[in-house]
Amino acid sequence: MAFAWQASRLASMHAATIVLRAGGIAAVALIGIALAPVWWWAIPGCFFSGVGFYMFHNALQLDASQMEPQRRGTAVALFARLHAGGQAAGVWIVGKMVEAVGTSASITLNVVMLF
């Protein structure tokens, strides 16, 4: 809902600018979750992380739909397949990381990987 509220303003920006801002929002939110001294800090952290990743996803999807106008369906289908596969692999990898190094270190490493 927060992204949809600002979507018309964001639509006028270049996709790369949106991706950078989205990555920044998600990174700050994840750092907040990783360093949270109490559990309830995760609530706003998850909210802003979700907004950042939603912005990131929509900017990438917009680029995918504009890359090859003659083959738009193929481009969006390939984007969706790679996005879903990446999410599935990411859940598995982060699960293994949490077992090995703990939650805070896993989240911090994910923040580093955003950039």
Secondary structure, DSSP 8 states (H G I E B T S, - for coil): -HHHHHHHHHHTS-HHHHHHHHHHHHHHHHHHHHT-SSGGGHHHHHHHHHHHHHHHHHHHHHHHHHH-GGGHHHHHHHHHHHHHHHHHHHHHHHHHHHHHH-HHHHHHHHHHHH-
